[in-house]
Amino acid sequence: MPEIPFPRGVKDLMPNESLFRNELLKKIENVYQRFGFLTIDTPTFEHIKVLTAKGGIGGEGEKQIYEIKDEELALRYDHTISLARYLAMHQSLPMPFKRYYIGKIWRKEEPQKNRYREVTQADIDIVGGDKAATNAEVIAAVATALDEIGVEYSIHVNSREIINSILSSFSVPEQQHIDVIRAIDKYDKIGADGVYEMLKGLGLDKSTMDQVIGFVSKDGSNEDKIGYAKSLIKDSKVLEELEGTIELLELYRLRGEVVVDFSIMRGFDYYTGMTVEFKGEGVKGSICGGGRYDNLIGLYSGKSMPAVGVSIGIDRVMDLLDYKSSEQSTYAKTFVAYVNSGNRKRAIEVSEVLRANSINTDLNLANRNLANQLSYANAMKIKYAVIIGDAEEKLGKVKLRNLFDGSEEVLSVDEAIDILKNRE
């Protein structure tokens, strides 16, 4: 068989893996809805001018955009830009506007472990409202979703406003702030030494570089870190948003620890205030991230609208949860088998009655004997088989077999339905 070419940075999912992913997304979506978020839909591609607007993605991100040949279009890079464009075009929506969206995005970057070119993100955003309150709400919703799916995490928070004020206090020219921030954003990947070399390449002197590295690597309690920032910043109001966010998060009783982490930058140019990343044990980088982007919508509408959002990286979460080891491959709870072809019509009738009663039902569709039908059901890990032969059909009954323990009983269809509905 000739080798079939397959693109890098993407993956096929086996039935068990795909089912695992679907159940994961259902749980996350249910949490988002529980928090009062509604959903919208946007195209998988945008106009290239929308994705590359100055003050948007910026930096290395623009190099990773998948452009559509011979058109001024590109696959969406994230869901935030699409939301900003959407809000600019639909300004009559009631505020605050709480929205979630779960779908794929594409980035033309070098594939590596936990990093793909096609990924699924589960976003939530709030446009409008009080900054600290909306920050806390989106963080709490994402944290609750992670609780629901069984992921251990810590919540690392920072603020672009604080960092910009700190850089000014270190005499870093304002026009260099974004480049320094992009360097700091790589702290988790390349460490202090790597960031030091990047800052050196920007022309910062040794004293300034030492100050920057010393600040972003500050240890201690949240109170210690915020106190340290206050000692360096003249205007303490810059810290009010972050302090208010942390204070409100305590009311949500989240399982994960909230950690002030001055190295959390987020790489996109559009972030303005609070930034956040969720760290999961055993996964390099973050499993969720986001922050405030109070100026982004204004790039397209000319009207500033405060906004905040956080995204769950579904592919990284799946890796963390070892999705490949998932055993369930089908949603079917029962498999309808029949002894001979003369029982086929009755088997279809019974299948339809089971399905009408909300019992997920598979049906034999191949010309094979009963033993092979049950082998198939066992291979699919279906727990129950409803078997129909001449004897069962004559009595108007079915044989219900538990394929896990081998027990079986002859029942009416209604009795079988009652058992299937009330047993695991």
C-alpha positions in Angstrom: 0.0 0.0 0.0 1.5 3.4 -1.0 2.3 5.8 1.8 -0.5 8.4 2.1 0.7 12.0 2.8 -0.6 13.5 6.0 -0.2 17.2 7.1 2.0 18.0 10.1 0.5 19.6 13.2 -2.9 18.0 12.9 -4.3 14.6 14.0 -7.1 12.1 13.3 -9.1 10.9 16.2 -10.2 7.3 16.7 -13.8 6.6 17.7 -13.0 6.3 21.4 -10.9 9.5 21.2 -13.6 11.5 19.4 -16.2 10.4 21.8 -14.0 11.4 24.7 -13.5 14.8 23.1 -17.3 15.2 22.5 -18.1 14.5 26.1 -15.4 16.9 27.3 -16.9 19.7 25.1 -20.4 18.9 26.4 -19.2 19.3 30.0 -17.5 22.6 29.3 -20.4 24.0 27.3 -22.8 23.1 30.1 -20.7 25.0 32.6 -20.5 28.1 30.3 -24.3 28.0 30.0 -24.7 27.6 33.7 -22.8 30.8 34.1 -25.2 32.6 31.8 -23.0 32.8 28.7 -24.8 32.6 25.3 -23.3 31.6 22.0 -22.9 33.1 18.5 -21.4 31.8 15.3 -18.7 33.3 13.1 -17.0 32.1 9.9 -13.9 30.0 10.0 -12.1 32.6 7.9 -11.9 36.4 8.1 -10.7 39.2 5.8 -6.9 39.4 6.1 -7.2 43.1 7.1 -9.2 42.2 10.1 -6.6 39.7 11.3 -3.6 42.0 10.7 -5.1 45.3 12.0 -2.4 47.2 13.9 -2.9 46.7 17.6 -4.4 43.2 17.0 -2.5 40.0 17.0 0.9 41.6 16.2 4.4 40.2 16.4 5.1 36.6 15.5 1.4 35.9 15.4 0.9 37.6 12.0 3.6 35.3 10.5 1.5 32.3 11.6 -1.7 33.2 9.8 -2.9 30.8 7.1 -3.8 33.0 4.1 -6.2 31.7 1.5 -4.5 31.8 -1.9 -5.7 34.4 -4.4 -8.1 35.9 -2.0 -7.8 38.5 0.7 -8.9 36.0 3.3 -7.3 33.9 6.0 -8.3 31.1 8.4 -9.2 32.5 11.8 -6.2 32.7 14.2 -8.3 32.8 17.3 -11.9 33.5 18.3 -11.2 36.9 19.9 -10.5 38.8 16.7 -13.7 37.4 15.2 -15.7 38.4 18.2 -14.2 42.0 18.1 -15.2 42.2 14.4 -18.6 40.8 15.2 -19.3 43.3 18.0 -18.1 46.2 15.7 -20.7 45.1 13.1 -23.5 44.3 15.6 -23.5 47.2 18.1 -27.2 46.9 19.2 -26.5 43.9 21.5 -27.4 44.4 25.2 -24.4 44.9 27.5 -22.6 43.3 29.2 -22.5 40.8 26.4 -21.5 37.3 27.7 -20.6 34.9 24.9 -19.0 31.5 24.5 -17.7 29.8 21.4 -16.2 26.4 20.9 -14.5 25.7 17.6 -11.3 25.2 15.7 -8.6 27.8 14.9 -5.5 27.5 12.7 -1.9 28.6 13.3 1.0 28.1 10.9 3.7 27.3 13.6 6.2 24.6 14.1 4.5 21.5 15.5 5.8 20.0 18.7 4.5 18.3 21.8 1.3 19.8 23.0 1.4 22.3 20.1 -0.6 21.8 16.9 -1.5 23.8 13.8 -5.2 23.0 14.0 -6.6 23.3 17.5 -9.9 23.5 19.3 -10.5 26.4 21.7 -13.4 26.9 24.1 -13.7 30.6 24.6 -15.7 32.8 26.9 -15.8 36.6 26.8 -17.6 39.4 28.4 -17.9 42.8 26.6 -18.8 45.7 28.9 -19.3 45.6 32.6 -17.0 46.3 35.6 -13.4 45.2 34.9 -12.6 43.4 38.1 -16.1 41.7 38.2 -15.9 40.5 34.6 -12.3 39.3 35.0 -13.4 37.2 38.0 -16.5 35.8 36.2 -14.6 34.5 33.2 -11.8 33.1 35.3 -14.3 31.4 37.6 -16.3 29.9 34.7 -13.2 28.4 33.2 -12.0 27.1 36.6 -15.4 25.5 37.2 -15.2 23.8 33.8 -11.8 22.4 34.6 -13.1 21.2 37.9 -16.0 19.5 36.1 -13.7 17.6 33.7 -11.2 16.7 36.5 -8.2 18.8 35.6 -5.9 20.1 38.4 -4.7 23.6 37.8 -3.3 26.8 39.2 -4.4 30.3 38.1 -1.6 32.7 37.3 -2.6 36.4 37.0 -0.8 39.5 36.0 -1.6 42.9 34.4 -0.2 44.6 31.3 -0.9 48.0 33.0 1.4 47.0 35.9 4.1 45.8 33.5 4.0 48.9 31.4 4.2 51.1 34.6 7.1 49.0 35.9 9.0 49.2 32.6 8.5 53.0 32.7 9.9 53.0 36.2 12.9 51.1 34.9 13.3 53.9 32.2 12.5 51.5 29.3 11.3 53.8 26.5 7.5 53.4 25.8 8.1 52.5 22.2 10.0 49.4 23.4 7.4 48.2 25.9 5.7 45.8 23.5 9.0 44.2 22.4 10.1 43.7 26.0 6.6 42.3 26.8 7.0 39.8 23.9 10.4 38.7 25.3 9.0 38.3 28.8 6.1 36.2 27.4 8.7 33.5 26.5 9.9 33.3 30.1 8.1 30.0 30.7 9.6 28.5 27.6 13.2 29.8 27.5 13.8 30.8 31.2 15.5 33.9 32.6 18.7 33.4 30.6 16.8 33.2 27.3 14.8 36.3 28.1 18.0 38.1 29.2 19.5 37.4 25.7 16.3 38.7 24.0 16.4 41.9 26.1 20.1 42.3 25.3 19.2 42.1 21.6 16.7 45.0 22.2 19.6 47.2 23.3 18.7 47.4 27.0 21.6 48.0 29.4 22.6 45.4 32.0 21.1 47.3 34.9 17.7 47.6 33.2 17.8 43.9 32.2 18.6 42.8 35.8 15.7 44.9 37.0 13.2 43.4 34.5 14.3 39.8 35.2 14.3 40.4 38.9 10.7 41.7 38.8 9.2 39.0 36.6 10.8 36.3 38.6 9.8 37.7 42.0 9.0 35.0 44.5 6.8 35.2 47.6 3.1 35.5 48.5 0.6 37.4 46.4 0.7 40.2 49.0 4.5 40.3 48.8 4.5 40.6 45.0 1.8 43.3 44.9 3.6 45.1 47.7 6.8 45.0 45.7 5.1 46.3 42.6 3.6 49.2 44.7 7.1 50.1 45.9 8.2 50.6 42.3 5.1 52.3 40.8 4.1 55.9 41.6 0.4 55.5 40.8 -1.0 52.7 42.9 -4.3 52.9 41.0 -2.6 50.8 38.3 -2.9 47.8 40.7 -6.6 48.2 41.6 -7.9 46.0 38.8 -5.7 43.1 39.7 -6.2 43.5 43.4 -10.0 43.7 42.8 -10.0 40.6 40.6 -8.1 38.5 43.2 -10.5 39.7 46.0 -13.6 38.8 44.0 -12.1 35.4 43.0 -12.0 34.4 46.7 -15.8 34.5 46.7 -16.1 31.8 44.0 -14.4 29.2 46.1 -12.3 27.8 43.3 -10.2 24.7 43.7 -7.1 26.0 42.0 -4.7 28.4 43.7 -4.6 32.0 42.4 -1.0 33.1 41.9 0.3 36.5 41.1 2.9 35.9 38.4 4.6 38.9 36.7 5.9 36.7 33.9 2.4 36.1 32.5 2.2 38.4 29.5 0.2 36.7 26.7 1.8 37.2 23.4 -0.8 39.2 21.5 -0.6 43.0 21.2 -4.3 43.5 21.9 -4.1 42.7 25.6 -4.4 45.8 27.8 -5.0 45.0 31.5 -5.3 41.7 33.4 -3.7 38.7 31.8 -4.2 35.1 33.0 -3.0 31.6 32.4 -4.0 28.3 33.9 -1.2 25.9 34.4 -1.7 22.1 34.5 0.7 19.7 36.0 2.5 17.7 33.4 1.8 20.1 30.5 4.4 22.5 29.2 3.0 26.0 28.9 -0.6 26.9 29.7 -3.8 24.9 29.2 -6.0 28.1 29.3 -5.2 31.7 28.8 -6.6 35.2 28.1 -7.0 38.6 29.5 -8.4 42.1 28.9 -8.5 43.6 25.4 -10.2 46.9 26.0 -9.0 48.5 22.8 -9.5 45.7 20.3 -13.1 46.2 19.3 -12.4 49.9 18.8 -9.9 49.0 16.1 -12.9 48.0 13.9 -15.7 50.1 15.3 -13.9 53.3 16.3 -15.7 53.0 19.6 -13.9 51.7 22.7 -15.6 48.8 24.4 -14.0 47.1 27.5 -13.7 43.3 27.1 -12.2 40.3 28.7 -11.9 36.6 27.6 -10.3 33.3 28.5 -9.9 30.3 26.3 -9.4 26.6 27.2 -7.0 24.8 24.9 -9.0 21.6 24.3 -6.1 19.7 22.7 -3.8 20.3 25.6 -6.5 19.4 28.1 -7.0 16.1 26.1 -3.3 15.4 26.2 -3.3 16.1 29.9 -6.3 13.7 30.5 -4.7 10.9 28.3 -7.5 10.8 25.9 -5.9 8.0 23.9 -6.6 5.5 26.7 -10.3 6.1 26.7 -12.2 2.8 26.2 -15.7 3.9 25.2 -16.1 3.9 21.4 -19.9 4.3 20.9 -22.8 6.0 22.5 -25.0 2.9 22.0 -26.2 1.3 25.2 -27.7 -1.7 23.5 -27.2 -3.7 20.3 -30.2 -5.4 18.6 -29.2 -8.8 17.1 -31.3 -11.4 15.3 -30.9 -15.1 14.8 -31.9 -15.3 11.1 -32.9 -13.0 8.2 -36.5 -13.7 8.9 -36.2 -11.8 12.2 -34.8 -8.7 10.6 -38.0 -6.8 10.2 -38.9 -7.4 13.9 -35.4 -6.3 14.9 -35.8 -3.0 13.1 -39.2 -2.5 14.7 -37.8 -3.2 18.2 -34.8 -0.9 17.5 -37.2 2.0 16.6 -39.2 1.5 19.8 -36.0 1.6 21.9 -34.8 4.7 20.1 -38.2 6.4 20.6 -37.7 5.8 24.3 -34.3 7.6 24.2 -32.2 4.4 24.4 -29.2 4.7 22.2 -29.4 1.6 20.0 -27.2 0.0 17.4 -28.6 -2.6 15.0 -27.1 -5.5 13.1 -26.7 -4.5 9.5 -24.5 -7.3 8.2 -25.2 -10.8 7.0 -23.5 -12.7 9.8 -24.5 -15.3 12.4 -25.5 -14.5 15.9 -22.1 -15.3 17.4 -20.4 -12.8 15.1 -23.0 -10.2 15.8 -22.4 -10.5 19.6 -18.6 -10.5 19.0 -19.1 -7.1 17.2 -21.1 -5.8 20.1 -18.5 -6.9 22.6 -15.7 -5.3 20.5 -17.6 -2.0 20.6 -18.0 -2.5 24.4 -21.8 -2.3 24.2 -23.2 -3.5 27.5 -26.6 -5.0 26.4 -27.8 -7.0 23.5 -31.4 -7.4 22.6 -31.7 -10.7 20.8 -34.6 -11.7 18.5 -35.1 -15.2 17.2 -38.2 -17.1 16.0 -39.1 -18.1 19.6 -38.9 -14.5 20.9 -40.8 -13.2 17.8 -43.6 -15.7 18.2 -44.0 -14.7 21.9 -43.8 -11.0 21.1 -40.8 -10.8 23.4 -37.0 -10.2 23.3 -34.0 -11.8 25.0 -32.0 -9.1 26.9 -28.4 -10.2 27.5 -25.9 -8.3 29.7 -22.7 -8.8 27.6 -20.5 -7.8 30.5 -21.6 -10.6 32.9 -23.4 -13.0 30.6 -26.8 -12.9 32.4 -29.9 -12.9 30.3 -33.7 -12.9 30.6 -36.7 -13.1 28.2 -38.9 -10.0 28.5 -41.5 -7.9 26.8 -40.2 -4.9 25.0 -41.6 -2.6 27.6 -39.9 -4.6 30.4 -36.6 -4.4 28.5 -37.0 -0.7 28.1 -37.6 -0.2 31.8 -34.4 -2.2 32.6 -32.3 -0.3 30.0 -33.5 3.0 31.3 -32.9 2.3 35.0 -29.6 0.3 34.9 -26.2 1.5 34.1 
